[in-house]
Amino acid sequence: SKTDIASDNLNVKIKKEHKYKKEKKDKKYKKEDYNYNKEKRCWLVPGIRVRVVSRSLHRGNYYRKKGIVNCVTDPRKGVCILDVADPQASLEDVSQRDLETALPKPNGKVKILRGTYHGLEGILLERNSKKDKAIVQLKDDMSVHKFPFDDVAEYVFTSHDD
């Protein structure tokens, strides 16, 4: 009958609309994955060595210079006070956008900045520049893991004296 066909058409239309909303929701979720939020999360930690990558920061006087994060003044925005040695200065209100992580030589101390092992300390065993990976042995359980260069930084002072 005509009412059965109309009812079936209505059900099909509702199912299609529901499927479209679900797909739209799934796309939104995929957009908010780890890589999408990578730059938005604050990765700065006191005691890590970083390199200035901004030519505009302090008129370019510190471009490509290394420094140590003294303290994180605004974790929501990723802003810190950075101590640089050459020329010696303490730079305030430095955004993480203007910085990149610096790695030590093999056997140097590192801090994990992102991911499952966030906050843990370790020893850099090897760096693979071609693959942009650092191989690190964690201090707490001696396990060995690979991390992207951006997720690891040289750690100048430790949570407890060794």
N, C-alpha and C positions, 0 to 999 in steps of 0.2 A: 504494500500500500504506500501511498504518497507520504504519510506521516512517518513510516519506518525509514524511508529513504531520506527524508528531511532530518530525522533524528540521527541517522548514520552520518550524514554530511556534517552535521553540527559536531558530533563526536570526533570526526576526523579533523575538523577545523580546530577544535580545542586541543587535540593531541599535537597538531603541528605547531600551534602557538606555544604550548608548554615546552616542546622540544626546542623551539627557537630561543625561548627565554633561558633554558638550561645551557644551550650552546654559548649564548652570550655570557652567562655567568662563568662557564668554564674558561672562556677566552680571558675574562677579567682575572680569574685566578692565575692562569698561566703567566699573565703579564706581571704579577706580583711575586714571582719566584725569586730565588736566591740572587741571581745575576741582576735582576731588575732593581733590587733594593741594595745591592752591594755598595754603591756610592753614597746612598742615603744614610746608612748606618754609620755610627761613629766607631772608627777602628783605632783611634788614638788612645795610647796608654802611657802614663808617665814612665820615663826610663828607657824608651825605645829611641833608636837612632833613625833619623829620617833625612831626606834630601829635598831641598827646595826646588820645585819645578816650575814656579811661576816667575815670569820675567817682570811682572808688574809689582810684585811684593817688595815694598821698601825701595822703589825706583830701580829694581833689578840688582841691587848691591849684593844680594845673597843668592842669586840664581846659581843652581848646581852645587851650592854649599851644603854640607851636612850639619845637622844639629841634633840636640837631644830634647825630647818633649819633657819639659819641666813639670807642668800640670795641665790638666784638661779643664778649662774654665767654663765651657758650655758643651756637655756631652750630647745634647739634643741637636746642636748645629755642627758639632765636630770642630770646636775652636779650642786652641791651646796657647800656652806661653812656650816659646821655643828658644832654647839657649844655643847660640852658635859661637864657634871659637874664632873664626877668621872672617872679618874682623869681629872681635869679641863683643857680643851684645845679647840682650834678652828681648826677643820680639814678642809683643803682645798681640792678641786677637788674630792669630794665624789660623786660617781655615785648612782643614784636611785636604780640600781641593787643590791647595797650593803645594802639597807635599806628596812624596812617595816613600815607601819603605826602603831602608838600606839594610843589606845583608852583611854579616861578618865574613871573615875568611873561614874555611872549614875548621871545625872544632871550637868555633865561637858560640857564645850563648845567644839564644833567640827566644822570642816570645811569640806565641800563636795569637793572631789578632781577630780571626773570624772562624766560624764553623763550629763543629762538634768539640774541638779541643781548645776553643777560645780561652785565653787566660793562662794556659799552661806554658811552662818553660821547657827548653830542650837544648840540644847541641846540634849545630848544623854539620851534617856529615858530608854533604855534597851539594853543589848547585849545578843545574843543567840549564844553561842560558838558552839553548835551542828550543827546549820544551817549556821554558819559563817555570821550572819546578825546583823546589828546595827539598832535599831529603833530610829529615830531622828525626833524631832520637829523643823521645820525650823523657824528661827527668823523672817523673813519678813512677812509671811502670817499665821504662827502658824499651818501649815498643818503637818501631821505626815507621814513619809515614811520609808521604809526598804531599807537598803543599804548593799552591801557586805562590810566586814571589810576593804578590800583594798581600798575602795572608800571614806573612812572617816578617819579623824585623829583628835586627840586632838588639839585644837587651843589655843595657849598660849596667843597671843595678838590679839586684835580685830581691825577692820577697824575704829571704832570710840569708844571713851571711854564710858563705860556704867555707 
